Every structure is written in structure tokens, then in C-alpha cells.
């Protein structure tokens, strides 16, 4: 089997611009028709990654007065997260009111057992098109009789019934802004539900965010790296040679290639400024300055018999440096919300109504460009500035949401508390991967300030609504330092579960005739089970139990060189998951202790010489650990009656607030005083 690199995986898993919503629904009793509770208001604010320990510390210091007032009135608890505590899994628990056995998402990455450890993204999958007509260098798909070709389609793989379907059926309006784990957005059957998709929404290159970076010191004409592309810039005097921004692949071609938009740079070294000519626009930037959103349109070469096709998008530029080395950052190409090339909202026109009021805004699921910081395109301050811009846009969107909200359910999501924490969290005197202790504390203080800003958001909502709305503040998980990487596949190889001893990748040179277990994804471990995996050898009736018990016992006793325990708990999926959507469930889920996580390379099956090594990435904090280590938060202006509420309780609690019985497909229950 040819080794599949991370780049190949991202390319083959890319989300196309042709959308279709699918995914099986689990059997579930539908609630009876419920008379709409006129004027009832429930507002849910999702602060992704907000941590209870930091909240409590800052509340004690008087820095979160509004959240502290909710706690004083009995409206604060730690919120149990998902197993594993990965964002797509956790938010799907919230959406379904039940665990992964209900929605079928177990990790960022699943594997296809019929193709022996072949990885794909869990929450959405792009299906290839079927059939086309050849016309010279072109291929044309015709979806009508007698051709009936099927274009490529991206389908939502989250199974089960989202809790808002019961609101929709009962005539209760619900509106969700930037909801994770819901791309492509599931439709509204009764016209009472609106949603803007969040985490999982791609850019126009079909990735989760690919920046383009143009500099004179690029080692090659073009370099592709995780999360971005670098291009060498050459100048003739003060004018650059012609440059291009890459756009979506032209799938009208038999040999698809990226579309592009040309641009040119004219620099003034003395003024430390540059004029950028692109798409009949002239953008003047000073060194260290960001542009506003720039509209671009990517032409697709099509056969003469078809009308000209263009794909609209939006970008922002940052002039990092004019001299001595010219450096220009271009954001991922976002779908233009005023004319989206991909379906981001339900109903489709919902995003246009937002753009009519707000103008262009980020539409990708990951908006803070953490990859630019990890790859040292941004320095810390530049990433912080870009993240601040994202937050400003999100606050403007919240203001829009509130102005257009009357009653029913309003959900609004903030990514800042998650993605900034990944890059700036460091709550220990231990050595940071690359910052000094002073710098580490300086940037961690930014997270303190960010929590204060979120507290002000809560204060504004309390001022606007008081007791006239039930306000729920929640996070999907907390946070912890990520100091050390554990390569689970290297450990499996060294302990005789993967063969041969010199193998280097689960996706490449493993001998499956002699391999009993492997790992893909961040927390998932699979047995090479006979009758399930394509080349399975483990007998499910004779060997399965013994190997599972053996793996759990060995993994839970692994220690670092300083004696610290690396893995807190290993969970058997058949013990912690219930439901019908178990097709892609792993056999074991690894719950790491704080400071530890699966290594970057192990996530896609690479087997490195070292089992344990330091994390040297700017991504120095994480949450893909044991769920007991990093619970989320739950605040409310209604008393919380449950001592240990969980993510899966929030949806049932919302239904209860609107007088809708909790359906049988949900495992959660109401946790608020009625």
C-alpha cells in the first residue's frame, strides 16, 4: 500500500463546493405536537474551550463579576464533556442530547475498515462524482435523463436527530450562529430553524484553511506546508513579477487544476508601503497593516458550449514586511457570504441576509489562523492581532443576532476561547516549547483578558434580558498544557502489536498478517479484528477480550522518565457507548493525563523512533485528553439542580424549557429548576 502523507490525506478528504446533506436518522420517538410557548426566550452562548479552573480563579480575583453573580445564585457547575473530549464529538453530544453511539462521531478522523485503516474526516465526507461526458480536455456532468450523472457531493455524517428538529416540529423558532459539527447544515423540515455552520466549514480550496504567503526569501518557487502555501516573489525594480492567488480546483477539466486570480505588487521601500493591484482593485497597505475584505472571482475554464463560470470568494491581506525582505500574507479564500459558492446556511438565503447587514465576514470554520503561527508566518503578536479581528467580527455578528431575535431559541458560538487558548495557554512554571517563562505568562494573560471580555458579553445579555430570557453559558471542554507527545503506534510496534519491527506507518509498510492493533486519530485505538478489518487476524471470539484487557492494563501503567503517569484511563467503547451508530467506533479510547497527548505524527498513523518526545509546536495546549481532566463549564441565570450535568443534558433541558417531552433517543435530562 502506498504511504498516505498528511498532505495526501487533506487533499483526498477535501470538501468540494457541491453540497448535499445526508446521513441516516436513528429511530427515535417524535414528540407530540406542542403548542408554541409564545414569547419564551432561551439564549445559549457557547464559549468553546472555556475552562472551569481558570473561571473559578478569575472569579475569586473579581475579574469575572457577571459569571460570579450567576455562580452565587446557584447557576454554575462543571460540565462533563464527551469521550473523547474532541470538539466535533462534544458538540455532536450537545446536538443530539446523547453520546457518540447516537451521532456516530468518535474522533476528528475515522478509518474505513473495508479499506484497512484508510482515514477520512468523521463529521463530513466528500463522495466522488459518477459519470461524465468527455469533450476534448473537459469532462461534463449532466444530471438529467438519459445521462443521470452524479456530481461530487459533501454529506453530513452526523447521525441521529438534532434536538432542534423537535423545536422545528413544534413551531418554535431556533437560530444557530457558527454551530460546530453541522456542515453541511441539516435542513429545516418545517421552516422554523435557521443555522449558520461553524467548525467544519471549508474554505474554497476545500480545506479547513489554507493561507498563501508571498515572500522574497522563500526557498523554492512554491512550497506546500500544513495549513498553507508559500511562494517566492521576485521584483524587477519596485514592481513584482506577475503573481497569482490559487482558488478552487477546476473540476470541468479531466485533469483538474486550481483556478487562480492574478495580482501584482508595487513597493515603496522608503515609505514602507506597497500598492497591490488585484481584480480591478488597488489596495494600498503600509508595513504591518491589514486590508479589509477583498472580493475576488476565480474563473473556471469551461467548454465553449457552457456559459462562463466564476466562483466568488473573499480574502484579507497582511503586509508583514516591505524591506529588507518583502513578505505578504493572504488569508484562506473564504466563501463570499453575499454570494456563497458553498451551502453554509439553512435556509440557503440566510447567509445573504446577514451579509446584507454586516458585509463580508469569515465563513470558514477555523477563523483564527493558528497554522500561520505554528509555521512561523505570524509571530505571536501578529496572530493575536488577527485573532482580535475575528473576535470583533464575532461580536458584530452577535449584535446582529440579538437585533434579529424575538423569541424561541438563540444559539451563538465563540471560537476565541478555544483557538487562542491552543496557542497562548500556559498555566505552569514548566518550560514552554519555545517561549521564555516571562513571555509564556505574558501571553497567558491574554487568555485572562479574553475571559473578561466574554464576561462582559454575559453582562450585556443580563442587562438586556434580565429574567425575561433563560440564559445558558456553556463550553464543550476545558484546557490543559500539552508538553509531551506520545506516539501510540510506536508503542504498539515496540510491544509486538504492530509488525514488522521496522515499520514506519500504519498507512504504508505494516504487515497486517502479523499486526493485532493500530491507532488512527487523536484518541482512537483499533484491533485488527477478523471479519471487520479487511486484513483482520484477531479472532473476535477467542482473542478479543484477552487483547483488550492486556492493552488497557499495559497502557494505564506507562510512565514518563520522571515517573509521571501518561495515560489516566483507557475506555472500552462497548462499555461507554450505546446506540445504533457504532459502525466507526474504535475499540479503545485513550484518555491522557494533563500535559500529555497523542503525538502529531501518530494521528495519521506515522510510527516514529521515539515513543515520547517534547511538543515543540506553538500549539502548546490542548483538550484531547481524559474527559475527567478537562470538563467544561455551565453557567445559567436559572438554578442548576443537577450536581454533575453533562453536555448531553443541554438539548433535553432546552426542550423541557419549551414544554417538549424529552424523546427516547436522548440520554440526557433537564438540569435546571423549572
Secondary structure, 3 states (H helix, E strand, C coil): CCCCCHHHHHHHCCCCCCECCCCCCCCCCCCCCCCCCCCCEEEEEEECCCCHHHHHHHHHCCCCHHHHHHHHCCCEEEEECCCCCCHHHHHHHHHHCCCHHHHCCCCCEEEEHHHCCEEEECCEEEECCECCEEECCEEECCCCCCCCCECCEEEECCCCCCCHHHHHHCCCCEEEEEECCCCCCCCCCCCCEEEEECCCCCCCCCCCCCEEEEECCCCCCEEEECCEEEEECCEECCEECCEEEEEEECCCECCCCEEEEEEEEEEECCCCEEEEEECCEEEEEECCEECCCEEEEEEECCCCCCCCEEEEEEECEEEEECCCCCEEEECCCEECCCCCCCCCEECCCHHHHHHHHHCCCCCCCCCCCHHHHHCCCCCHHHHHHHHHHHHHHHHHHHHHHHHCCCCEEEEEEECHHHHHHHHHCCCCCCCCCCCCHHHHHHHHHHHHHHHHHHHHHHHHHHHHHCCCCEEEEECCCCCEEEEEEECHHHHHHHCCCCCCCCCCECCCCCCCCCCCEEECCCCEEEECECCCCCCCCECCCCCHHHHHHHHHHHHCCCECCCCCECEEEEEEHHHHCCCCCCCCCCCEEEEECCEEEECCCHHHCECCCCCEEECCCCCCEECCCCCCCCCEEEEECCCECCCCCECHHHHHHHHHHCCCCCCCCCCCCCCECC
